[in-house]
Amino acid sequence: QVQLVESGGGLVQAGGSLRLSCAASGSLNSINTMGWYRQAPGKQRELVATTITTGGITQYADSVKGRFTISRDNAKNTVYLQMNSLKPEDSAVYYCRFRMVAGNSYWGQGTQVTVSS
């Protein structure tokens, strides 16, 4: 049974920083991409950032470019999201997602990020 466990969310003032972590436990075959998504109340879940496990290619939503950085530790099956210069509009539940080479995906349970103005 594969589980993704997120940590690092919380309450922060605008302009502050948080670092999210997502660690996978269980037996994992080849991971294709690791990514972060977020969902604010009343809105659809959206992609925040993603990274391919080989080659180092990363992709960011326009709204977070220059402020957020995704990184990974393949050996630990862990992905991180460093969030700087946070804005109130960044408030959401953040989810990690591992997409496997076989085509299936695993999701974390979500961690709340709240940015106060």
C-alpha positions, 0 to 999 in steps of 0.5 A, spaced: 500 500 500 503 506 497 501 512 501 503 519 500 504 523 507 504 531 506 507 536 512 509 543 512 502 547 512 500 552 516 498 559 517 503 565 515 503 572 514 503 575 507 510 575 505 512 569 509 515 562 507 513 555 508 516 549 505 511 543 504 514 536 504 511 529 501 514 523 502 512 516 499 511 510 503 510 503 501 513 499 495 513 504 489 515 502 482 518 507 477 515 514 478 514 519 472 513 525 475 512 528 482 507 534 483 504 539 487 496 541 486 492 546 490 485 547 491 481 553 494 474 553 497 469 553 491 475 552 486 477 547 482 484 543 483 490 546 479 497 545 478 502 548 482 508 545 480 511 539 477 518 535 476 520 529 472 524 525 476 529 524 470 532 530 467 530 535 472 525 538 468 520 543 472 513 546 470 510 552 474 503 555 474 504 562 472 501 565 478 507 562 482 513 563 478 519 566 481 516 565 488 515 557 489 521 552 488 519 544 487 525 540 488 525 532 490 530 527 493 529 521 488 532 516 493 527 518 499 521 518 494 520 525 497 518 532 493 518 539 496 515 545 495 519 551 497 514 557 497 516 564 498 513 571 498 506 568 500 500 572 498 493 571 501 491 568 494 495 562 495 491 560 501 488 553 499 489 545 501 495 543 497 496 536 495 502 532 492 501 527 486 506 522 484 504 519 477 507 513 475 510 510 469 505 505 468 500 511 468 497 510 475 497 516 480 497 517 488 495 523 491 497 525 498 491 527 503 492 534 503 495 540 507 492 546 509 496 553 507 493 559 510 496 566 508 493 572 512 493 579 509 
